[in-house]
Amino acid sequence: MSAATAGAPITRLAIARRAWPIIIANAAVPTLGLVDTAVIGHFGTAADLGALALGALLFNFVYWSFGFLRMATTGFIAQADGAGDEPEVRATLGRSLLLGIGLGVGVWLLQWPVVQGYFALMDGSATVESVGREYYHARIWGRRRRWRCTR
């Protein structure tokens, strides 16, 4: 905590001023799926809309499954920083980075079986599943140009 804020009272406004970037970041991920749904709803077919719904659901599930890492890291680092324990701050960051890298590699290795299992459980037509897989991979890899409507 800086010297300028050490004596300042903690108010809701002060917390809101510090929290707005993370609030916007948290709203961005589901908003992308919402915008995609609105666009496909106007320009795509029913199969495209169904594929988008299935792909976005899987992507959001995978993405938000790892929210625990962010929240736990924030809490542990805040405790260590509040106690003035700089080595513990660094150790917590290191442990979190290693865990994040390990989980990221695990998700990367298991992405194909997860997609196959997910779409096997969902009861969509062949077209919906095919386009849904393309949409999911476009979101995961960040390649928007690869995903195309069936129209």
N, C-alpha and C positions, 0 to 999 in steps of 0.2 A: 504494500500500500504506500502510495507516495505521501510526502509530508503535507502536500496541499489538501489531500482528502482525509488525512488521519483524524482531524478534529471535526470534519464536516458530519452533520447528522445524516443517517441513512433514511432516505425517504423513498416513496414509491417512484417518484419522478427521477430520482438519482439512479435507481435500479433500472428503470425503463430506458434511461439514456445509455446505460452500459449494455443493456440486453437487446436492443433493437437489431444489431447485425445478426445475431444468432437466430432471432425470431424470423427474420427474412430468409435466412439460409434454410431454416427448417421448413418454411412454407414453399420454397422453390421446387423441391423434388415432386411432391404431389401436384403442384400447379402445372408442371410440364405435362403430366398425364392428362390433366383436365383440359389443357389447351389442345393437346393432340386429339382428345375425344371430340372437342368442339369442331375442330377442323375436319376430321373424318366424318363427323355427323352431317356436315354440309356437303362434302365432296366425295365421300366414299360410299361403299356398299354396306349392306348389313353384315356381310362376312368380314369386311375391314373393321367395322366397329366392334364386332365380337372378338376379333383377333387382338385388337388394341386393348380391350378390357382384360383379356386373359394375360397378355404380355405385360401390361402395366401392373396388374395385380402381383404377378411373380416378381417383377423387378422391385416393386415397393416392399414386398415381403423380405426379399434378400437384403435390400439396402437397410431397412429399419431393424432387421435382426441384429445388427451390430451397433445399435445405438447405446447399448450397455457399455461398450468400450469408451465412447466419448464421455458419457456421464460419470463412469467410475474414475476415469483419468482426471476429469475436472475436479471431482470431489477430493481425491487423494492429493492432487497437487495443491489445491486450495488449503488443505489441512497442513501440509508440509510448509507451504509458503507462510501461512499464518503463524506457524511455530518458528519461523526463521531458519528452517532446516534445508539449506540450499542443496546439500548432497542428496537428500531424499527427494527433492524436486527433480533433480537430474536422473536419479535412479527410477523414479516413477515414470518419467518420460521415456526412458530407455526400455523399461519393461513393457510399457504400452505400445511403443513402436515395434518391438519384437513380436508382441502378440498380434498386432495389426498386420504385420508382414506375414506372419504364419497363417493367420486366418485368411488373408488375401490370397495367398498361394493355394490354400485349401479350397477356397471358393473357385479359384481359377481352374484347379484340377478337377473339381467336381461339377463344373458348370454344365457339361453335356449330360451326365447322368441326371442331374437335378431337372434340367429342361425336359428330358425324355420322360422321367417319372411324373413330373407335373402335368404335362400334356396327356399322358396316359390316364391320369386320374380325372382330368377334365373331359367332359363329353362334348367336344366340338367336332364339327365336320373337318374333313381333310384340308379344305381351303382355310378354314379358320385357324386350325393348328399350324399349318404351314406359314401363314402370314403372321400369326402370333409369335412363332419362333423367330422369324425375321425381325419383328419389332423388338422383342426382348434382346436379341443380340445387338441390334442397332443401339438400344439404350445402354447396354452394358459396355459396349466398345466405343460408344460415342460417334458412331458412323451413321448420321441421319440420311445420307444420300443412298444407302444401301436398301432401305425399307421402301417398298412401293405398294401402292394400293392394288387390289385385284382388278380394278376397273380398267 
